[in-house]
Amino acid sequence: METYTAMRQFADSWALLAMTLFFLGVVGFIFRPGAKKAADDAAAIPLKED
């Protein structure tokens, strides 16, 4: 099997699945309960005085 063909088949199957699962994990992490306070704290960092 040619290298390009093998990499193309991998990208079309397992890599796509891995990227989809990663994306869903990030979305789940962002919208989990309790994330609002952490996001608000992070958003206020540039406004804090030294």
N, CA, C and O atoms as a Tripos MOL2 file, in Angstrom:
@<TRIPOS>MOLECULE
protein
  200   199    50     0     0
PROTEIN
NO_CHARGES

@<TRIPOS>ATOM
      1 N           0.8540   -1.1830    0.0000 N.3       1 MET1
      2 CA          0.0000    0.0000    0.0000 C.3       1 MET1
      3 C           0.8950    1.2400    0.0000 C.2       1 MET1
      4 O           1.8830    1.3170    0.7300 O.2       1 MET1
      5 N           0.5410    2.1500   -0.7930 N.am      2 GLU2
      6 CA          1.2760    3.3980   -0.9110 C.3       2 GLU2
      7 C           1.0800    4.2520    0.3500 C.2       2 GLU2
      8 O           0.0270    4.1970    0.9860 O.2       2 GLU2
      9 N           2.0880    5.0280    0.6990 N.am      3 THR3
     10 CA          2.0350    5.8380    1.9220 C.3       3 THR3
     11 C           0.8820    6.8330    1.8840 C.2       3 THR3
     12 O           0.1580    6.9880    2.8680 O.2       3 THR3
     13 N           0.7130    7.4980    0.7630 N.am      4 TYR4
     14 CA         -0.3610    8.4790    0.6520 C.3       4 TYR4
     15 C          -1.7250    7.8210    0.8440 C.2       4 TYR4
     16 O          -2.5850    8.3600    1.5390 O.2       4 TYR4
     17 N          -1.9180    6.6680    0.2330 N.am      5 THR5
     18 CA         -3.2040    5.9720    0.3440 C.3       5 THR5
     19 C          -3.4670    5.5400    1.7760 C.2       5 THR5
     20 O          -4.5920    5.6590    2.2620 O.2       5 THR5
     21 N          -2.4470    5.0420    2.4540 N.am      6 ALA6
     22 CA         -2.6100    4.6200    3.8500 C.3       6 ALA6
     23 C          -2.9460    5.8030    4.7410 C.2       6 ALA6
     24 O          -3.8290    5.7080    5.5930 O.2       6 ALA6
     25 N          -2.2520    6.9100    4.5530 N.am      7 MET7
     26 CA         -2.5260    8.1010    5.3710 C.3       7 MET7
     27 C          -3.9000    8.6670    5.0630 C.2       7 MET7
     28 O          -4.5820    9.1580    5.9620 O.2       7 MET7
     29 N          -4.3120    8.6060    3.8170 N.am      8 ARG8
     30 CA         -5.6240    9.1080    3.4290 C.3       8 ARG8
     31 C          -6.7340    8.2690    4.0590 C.2       8 ARG8
     32 O          -7.7310    8.8120    4.5350 O.2       8 ARG8
     33 N          -6.5630    6.9560    4.0620 N.am      9 GLN9
     34 CA         -7.5610    6.0850    4.6790 C.3       9 GLN9
     35 C          -7.6250    6.3160    6.1850 C.2       9 GLN9
     36 O          -8.7100    6.3210    6.7670 O.2       9 GLN9
     37 N          -6.4740    6.5060    6.8150 N.am     10 PHE10
     38 CA         -6.4540    6.7920    8.2520 C.3      10 PHE10
     39 C          -7.1570    8.1100    8.5550 C.2      10 PHE10
     40 O          -7.9430    8.1930    9.4990 O.2      10 PHE10
     41 N          -6.8800    9.1350    7.7640 N.am     11 ALA11
     42 CA         -7.5010   10.4440    7.9840 C.3      11 ALA11
     43 C          -9.0060   10.3880    7.7620 C.2      11 ALA11
     44 O          -9.7620   11.0890    8.4350 O.2      11 ALA11
     45 N          -9.4420    9.5570    6.8220 N.am     12 ASP12
     46 CA        -10.8740    9.4570    6.5400 C.3      12 ASP12
     47 C         -11.6290    8.6660    7.6010 C.2      12 ASP12
     48 O         -12.8520    8.7830    7.6900 O.2      12 ASP12
     49 N         -10.9470    7.8790    8.3950 N.am     13 SER13
     50 CA        -11.6530    7.0370    9.3520 C.3      13 SER13
     51 C         -11.3070    7.4120   10.7920 C.2      13 SER13
     52 O         -12.0680    8.1280   11.4420 O.2      13 SER13
     53 N         -10.1810    6.9430   11.2910 N.am     14 TRP14
     54 CA         -9.8610    7.0940   12.7080 C.3      14 TRP14
     55 C          -9.5210    8.5290   13.0930 C.2      14 TRP14
     56 O          -9.8980    8.9770   14.1760 O.2      14 TRP14
     57 N          -8.8300    9.2440   12.2460 N.am     15 ALA15
     58 CA         -8.4890   10.6260   12.5810 C.3      15 ALA15
     59 C          -9.7420   11.4940   12.6440 C.2      15 ALA15
     60 O          -9.8480   12.3690   13.5030 O.2      15 ALA15
     61 N         -10.6780   11.2600   11.7530 N.am     16 LEU16
     62 CA        -11.9360   12.0040   11.7900 C.3      16 LEU16
     63 C         -12.7060   11.6940   13.0660 C.2      16 LEU16
     64 O         -13.2720   12.5950   13.6840 O.2      16 LEU16
     65 N         -12.7300   10.4410   13.4570 N.am     17 LEU17
     66 CA        -13.3910   10.0550   14.6980 C.3      17 LEU17
     67 C         -12.7070   10.7010   15.9010 C.2      17 LEU17
     68 O         -13.3830   11.1970   16.8020 O.2      17 LEU17
     69 N         -11.3790   10.7010   15.9240 N.am     18 ALA18
     70 CA        -10.6420   11.3020   17.0330 C.3      18 ALA18
     71 C         -10.8950   12.8030   17.1210 C.2      18 ALA18
     72 O         -11.0940   13.3300   18.2160 O.2      18 ALA18
     73 N         -10.8900   13.4920   15.9940 N.am     19 MET19
     74 CA        -11.1500   14.9380   16.0040 C.3      19 MET19
     75 C         -12.5760   15.2440   16.4430 C.2      19 MET19
     76 O         -12.8080   16.2300   17.1430 O.2      19 MET19
     77 N         -13.5330   14.4140   16.0420 N.am     20 THR20
     78 CA        -14.9250   14.6130   16.4480 C.3      20 THR20
     79 C         -15.0720   14.4150   17.9520 C.2      20 THR20
     80 O         -15.7420   15.2050   18.6170 O.2      20 THR20
     81 N         -14.4540   13.3740   18.4910 N.am     21 LEU21
     82 CA        -14.5190   13.1350   19.9340 C.3      21 LEU21
     83 C         -13.8290   14.2470   20.7150 C.2      21 LEU21
     84 O         -14.3080   14.6470   21.7770 O.2      21 LEU21
     85 N         -12.7060   14.7510   20.1990 N.am     22 PHE22
     86 CA        -12.0160   15.8660   20.8490 C.3      22 PHE22
     87 C         -12.9050   17.1130   20.8690 C.2      22 PHE22
     88 O         -13.0060   17.7930   21.8900 O.2      22 PHE22
     89 N         -13.5430   17.4050   19.7430 N.am     23 PHE23
     90 CA        -14.4240   18.5630   19.6530 C.3      23 PHE23
     91 C         -15.5840   18.4320   20.6430 C.2      23 PHE23
     92 O         -15.9070   19.3870   21.3500 O.2      23 PHE23
     93 N         -16.2030   17.2690   20.6950 N.am     24 LEU24
     94 CA        -17.3190   17.0640   21.6220 C.3      24 LEU24
     95 C         -16.8500   17.1590   23.0730 C.2      24 LEU24
     96 O         -17.5900   17.6390   23.9320 O.2      24 LEU24
     97 N         -15.6380   16.7090   23.3500 N.am     25 GLY25
     98 CA        -15.0870   16.8350   24.6950 C.3      25 GLY25
     99 C         -14.8660   18.2840   25.0840 C.2      25 GLY25
    100 O         -15.1550   18.6730   26.2150 O.2      25 GLY25
    101 N         -14.3560   19.0840   24.1640 N.am     26 VAL26
    102 CA        -14.1410   20.5110   24.4420 C.3      26 VAL26
    103 C         -15.4760   21.2120   24.6650 C.2      26 VAL26
    104 O         -15.6110   22.0060   25.5960 O.2      26 VAL26
    105 N         -16.4530   20.9280   23.8250 N.am     27 VAL27
    106 CA        -17.7820   21.5440   23.9830 C.3      27 VAL27
    107 C         -18.3970   21.1240   25.3160 C.2      27 VAL27
    108 O         -18.9810   21.9520   26.0150 O.2      27 VAL27
    109 N         -18.2720   19.8560   25.6690 N.am     28 GLY28
    110 CA        -18.7880   19.3870   26.9580 C.3      28 GLY28
    111 C         -18.0810   20.0450   28.1210 C.2      28 GLY28
    112 O         -18.7100   20.3580   29.1320 O.2      28 GLY28
    113 N         -16.7710   20.2610   27.9940 N.am     29 PHE29
    114 CA        -16.0130   20.9130   29.0520 C.3      29 PHE29
    115 C         -16.4410   22.3700   29.2220 C.2      29 PHE29
    116 O         -16.5330   22.8600   30.3470 O.2      29 PHE29
    117 N         -16.6980   23.0490   28.1350 N.am     30 ILE30
    118 CA        -17.0920   24.4580   28.1950 C.3      30 ILE30
    119 C         -18.4700   24.6200   28.8220 C.2      30 ILE30
    120 O         -18.6830   25.5350   29.6170 O.2      30 ILE30
    121 N         -19.4060   23.7460   28.4740 N.am     31 PHE31
    122 CA        -20.7780   23.8930   28.9420 C.3      31 PHE31
    123 C         -21.1030   23.0530   30.1740 C.2      31 PHE31
    124 O         -22.2750   22.8400   30.4850 O.2      31 PHE31
    125 N         -20.0830   22.5780   30.8740 N.am     32 ARG32
    126 CA        -20.3390   21.7860   32.0810 C.3      32 ARG32
    127 C         -20.8550   22.7010   33.1960 C.2      32 ARG32
    128 O         -20.6100   23.9080   33.1780 O.2      32 ARG32
    129 N         -21.5670   22.1240   34.1610 N.am     33 PRO33
    130 CA        -22.0310   22.9330   35.2910 C.3      33 PRO33
    131 C         -20.8300   23.4810   36.0740 C.2      33 PRO33
    132 O         -19.8680   22.7550   36.3260 O.2      33 PRO33
    133 N         -20.8880   24.7200   36.4440 N.am     34 GLY34
    134 CA        -19.8060   25.3390   37.2010 C.3      34 GLY34
    135 C         -18.7590   26.0200   36.3480 C.2      34 GLY34
    136 O         -17.8310   26.6170   36.8930 O.2      34 GLY34
    137 N         -18.8680   25.9570   35.0400 N.am     35 ALA35
    138 CA        -17.8660   26.5720   34.1780 C.3      35 ALA35
    139 C         -18.0560   28.0840   34.0750 C.2      35 ALA35
    140 O         -17.1240   28.8010   33.7100 O.2      35 ALA35
    141 N         -19.2400   28.5660   34.3880 N.am     36 LYS36
    142 CA        -19.5120   30.0080   34.2480 C.3      36 LYS36
    143 C         -18.6170   30.8270   35.1710 C.2      36 LYS36
    144 O         -18.0950   31.8610   34.7560 O.2      36 LYS36
    145 N         -18.4310   30.3890   36.4120 N.am     37 LYS37
    146 CA        -17.5950   31.1350   37.3470 C.3      37 LYS37
    147 C         -16.1450   31.1780   36.8620 C.2      37 LYS37
    148 O         -15.5010   32.2250   36.9280 O.2      37 LYS37
    149 N         -15.6380   30.0630   36.3850 N.am     38 ALA38
    150 CA        -14.2610   30.0230   35.8920 C.3      38 ALA38
    151 C         -14.1000   30.9130   34.6590 C.2      38 ALA38
    152 O         -13.0790   31.5850   34.5120 O.2      38 ALA38
    153 N         -15.0950   30.9230   33.7760 N.am     39 ALA39
    154 CA        -15.0310   31.7650   32.5840 C.3      39 ALA39
    155 C         -15.1150   33.2470   32.9610 C.2      39 ALA39
    156 O         -14.4110   34.0740   32.3810 O.2      39 ALA39
    157 N         -15.9530   33.5760   33.9060 N.am     40 ASP40
    158 CA        -16.0520   34.9670   34.3550 C.3      40 ASP40
    159 C         -14.7500   35.4310   35.0100 C.2      40 ASP40
    160 O         -14.3110   36.5600   34.7920 O.2      40 ASP40
    161 N         -14.1320   34.5530   35.8160 N.am     41 ASP41
    162 CA        -12.8520   34.9030   36.4430 C.3      41 ASP41
    163 C         -11.7640   35.1150   35.3860 C.2      41 ASP41
    164 O         -10.9690   36.0490   35.4920 O.2      41 ASP41
    165 N         -11.7290   34.2640   34.3850 N.am     42 ALA42
    166 CA        -10.7330   34.3980   33.3200 C.3      42 ALA42
    167 C         -10.9680   35.6620   32.4940 C.2      42 ALA42
    168 O         -10.0140   36.3010   32.0510 O.2      42 ALA42
    169 N         -12.2200   36.0190   32.2890 N.am     43 ALA43
    170 CA        -12.5420   37.2130   31.5110 C.3      43 ALA43
    171 C         -12.1690   38.4960   32.2560 C.2      43 ALA43
    172 O         -11.9200   39.5260   31.6300 O.2      43 ALA43
    173 N         -12.1310   38.4370   33.5830 N.am     44 ALA44
    174 CA        -11.8310   39.6210   34.3840 C.3      44 ALA44
    175 C         -10.3390   39.8260   34.6150 C.2      44 ALA44
    176 O          -9.9550   40.8420   35.1940 O.2      44 ALA44
    177 N          -9.4930   38.9130   34.1900 N.am     45 ILE45
    178 CA         -8.0490   39.0200   34.4470 C.3      45 ILE45
    179 C          -7.4550   40.3140   33.8840 C.2      45 ILE45
    180 O          -6.6950   40.9660   34.5990 O.2      45 ILE45
    181 N          -7.7560   40.7280   32.6410 N.am     46 PRO46
    182 CA         -7.1420   41.9740   32.1480 C.3      46 PRO46
    183 C          -7.5940   43.2250   32.9050 C.2      46 PRO46
    184 O          -6.9210   44.2540   32.8480 O.2      46 PRO46
    185 N          -8.7020   43.1520   33.5980 N.am     47 LEU47
    186 CA         -9.2210   44.3270   34.3000 C.3      47 LEU47
    187 C          -8.7150   44.4460   35.7250 C.2      47 LEU47
    188 O          -8.9400   45.4650   36.3770 O.2      47 LEU47
    189 N          -8.0330   43.4190   36.2180 N.am     48 LYS48
    190 CA         -7.5500   43.4310   37.6070 C.3      48 LYS48
    191 C          -6.3340   44.3340   37.7210 C.2      48 LYS48
    192 O          -5.5050   44.4090   36.8140 O.2      48 LYS48
    193 N          -6.2470   45.0130   38.8480 N.am     49 GLU49
    194 CA         -5.0910   45.8480   39.1450 C.3      49 GLU49
    195 C          -3.9670   44.9690   39.6880 C.2      49 GLU49
    196 O          -4.2220   43.8890   40.2200 O.2      49 GLU49
    197 N          -2.7400   45.4280   39.5560 N.am     50 ASP50
    198 CA         -1.6070   44.6550   40.0740 C.3      50 ASP50
    199 C          -1.5440   44.7030   41.5720 C.2      50 ASP50
    200 O          -0.6510   44.1050   42.1720 O.2      50 ASP50
@<TRIPOS>BOND
     1     1     2 1
     2     2     3 1
     3     3     4 2
     4     3     5 am
     5     5     6 1
     6     6     7 1
     7     7     8 2
     8     7     9 am
     9     9    10 1
    10    10    11 1
    11    11    12 2
    12    11    13 am
    13    13    14 1
    14    14    15 1
    15    15    16 2
    16    15    17 am
    17    17    18 1
    18    18    19 1
    19    19    20 2
    20    19    21 am
    21    21    22 1
    22    22    23 1
    23    23    24 2
    24    23    25 am
    25    25    26 1
    26    26    27 1
    27    27    28 2
    28    27    29 am
    29    29    30 1
    30    30    31 1
    31    31    32 2
    32    31    33 am
    33    33    34 1
    34    34    35 1
    35    35    36 2
    36    35    37 am
    37    37    38 1
    38    38    39 1
    39    39    40 2
    40    39    41 am
    41    41    42 1
    42    42    43 1
    43    43    44 2
    44    43    45 am
    45    45    46 1
    46    46    47 1
    47    47    48 2
    48    47    49 am
    49    49    50 1
    50    50    51 1
    51    51    52 2
    52    51    53 am
    53    53    54 1
    54    54    55 1
    55    55    56 2
    56    55    57 am
    57    57    58 1
    58    58    59 1
    59    59    60 2
    60    59    61 am
    61    61    62 1
    62    62    63 1
    63    63    64 2
    64    63    65 am
    65    65    66 1
    66    66    67 1
    67    67    68 2
    68    67    69 am
    69    69    70 1
    70    70    71 1
    71    71    72 2
    72    71    73 am
    73    73    74 1
    74    74    75 1
    75    75    76 2
    76    75    77 am
    77    77    78 1
    78    78    79 1
    79    79    80 2
    80    79    81 am
    81    81    82 1
    82    82    83 1
    83    83    84 2
    84    83    85 am
    85    85    86 1
    86    86    87 1
    87    87    88 2
    88    87    89 am
    89    89    90 1
    90    90    91 1
    91    91    92 2
    92    91    93 am
    93    93    94 1
    94    94    95 1
    95    95    96 2
    96    95    97 am
    97    97    98 1
    98    98    99 1
    99    99   100 2
   100    99   101 am
   101   101   102 1
   102   102   103 1
   103   103   104 2
   104   103   105 am
   105   105   106 1
   106   106   107 1
   107   107   108 2
   108   107   109 am
   109   109   110 1
   110   110   111 1
   111   111   112 2
   112   111   113 am
   113   113   114 1
   114   114   115 1
   115   115   116 2
   116   115   117 am
   117   117   118 1
   118   118   119 1
   119   119   120 2
   120   119   121 am
   121   121   122 1
   122   122   123 1
   123   123   124 2
   124   123   125 am
   125   125   126 1
   126   126   127 1
   127   127   128 2
   128   127   129 am
   129   129   130 1
   130   130   131 1
   131   131   132 2
   132   131   133 am
   133   133   134 1
   134   134   135 1
   135   135   136 2
   136   135   137 am
   137   137   138 1
   138   138   139 1
   139   139   140 2
   140   139   141 am
   141   141   142 1
   142   142   143 1
   143   143   144 2
   144   143   145 am
   145   145   146 1
   146   146   147 1
   147   147   148 2
   148   147   149 am
   149   149   150 1
   150   150   151 1
   151   151   152 2
   152   151   153 am
   153   153   154 1
   154   154   155 1
   155   155   156 2
   156   155   157 am
   157   157   158 1
   158   158   159 1
   159   159   160 2
   160   159   161 am
   161   161   162 1
   162   162   163 1
   163   163   164 2
   164   163   165 am
   165   165   166 1
   166   166   167 1
   167   167   168 2
   168   167   169 am
   169   169   170 1
   170   170   171 1
   171   171   172 2
   172   171   173 am
   173   173   174 1
   174   174   175 1
   175   175   176 2
   176   175   177 am
   177   177   178 1
   178   178   179 1
   179   179   180 2
   180   179   181 am
   181   181   182 1
   182   182   183 1
   183   183   184 2
   184   183   185 am
   185   185   186 1
   186   186   187 1
   187   187   188 2
   188   187   189 am
   189   189   190 1
   190   190   191 1
   191   191   192 2
   192   191   193 am
   193   193   194 1
   194   194   195 1
   195   195   196 2
   196   195   197 am
   197   197   198 1
   198   198   199 1
   199   199   200 2
@<TRIPOS>SUBSTRUCTURE
     1 MET1         2 RESIDUE 1 A MET
     2 GLU2         6 RESIDUE 1 A GLU
     3 THR3        10 RESIDUE 1 A THR
     4 TYR4        14 RESIDUE 1 A TYR
     5 THR5        18 RESIDUE 1 A THR
     6 ALA6        22 RESIDUE 1 A ALA
     7 MET7        26 RESIDUE 1 A MET
     8 ARG8        30 RESIDUE 1 A ARG
     9 GLN9        34 RESIDUE 1 A GLN
    10 PHE10       38 RESIDUE 1 A PHE
    11 ALA11       42 RESIDUE 1 A ALA
    12 ASP12       46 RESIDUE 1 A ASP
    13 SER13       50 RESIDUE 1 A SER
    14 TRP14       54 RESIDUE 1 A TRP
    15 ALA15       58 RESIDUE 1 A ALA
    16 LEU16       62 RESIDUE 1 A LEU
    17 LEU17       66 RESIDUE 1 A LEU
    18 ALA18       70 RESIDUE 1 A ALA
    19 MET19       74 RESIDUE 1 A MET
    20 THR20       78 RESIDUE 1 A THR
    21 LEU21       82 RESIDUE 1 A LEU
    22 PHE22       86 RESIDUE 1 A PHE
    23 PHE23       90 RESIDUE 1 A PHE
    24 LEU24       94 RESIDUE 1 A LEU
    25 GLY25       98 RESIDUE 1 A GLY
    26 VAL26      102 RESIDUE 1 A VAL
    27 VAL27      106 RESIDUE 1 A VAL
    28 GLY28      110 RESIDUE 1 A GLY
    29 PHE29      114 RESIDUE 1 A PHE
    30 ILE30      118 RESIDUE 1 A ILE
    31 PHE31      122 RESIDUE 1 A PHE
    32 ARG32      126 RESIDUE 1 A ARG
    33 PRO33      130 RESIDUE 1 A PRO
    34 GLY34      134 RESIDUE 1 A GLY
    35 ALA35      138 RESIDUE 1 A ALA
    36 LYS36      142 RESIDUE 1 A LYS
    37 LYS37      146 RESIDUE 1 A LYS
    38 ALA38      150 RESIDUE 1 A ALA
    39 ALA39      154 RESIDUE 1 A ALA
    40 ASP40      158 RESIDUE 1 A ASP
    41 ASP41      162 RESIDUE 1 A ASP
    42 ALA42      166 RESIDUE 1 A ALA
    43 ALA43      170 RESIDUE 1 A ALA
    44 ALA44      174 RESIDUE 1 A ALA
    45 ILE45      178 RESIDUE 1 A ILE
    46 PRO46      182 RESIDUE 1 A PRO
    47 LEU47      186 RESIDUE 1 A LEU
    48 LYS48      190 RESIDUE 1 A LYS
    49 GLU49      194 RESIDUE 1 A GLU
    50 ASP50      198 RESIDUE 1 A ASP
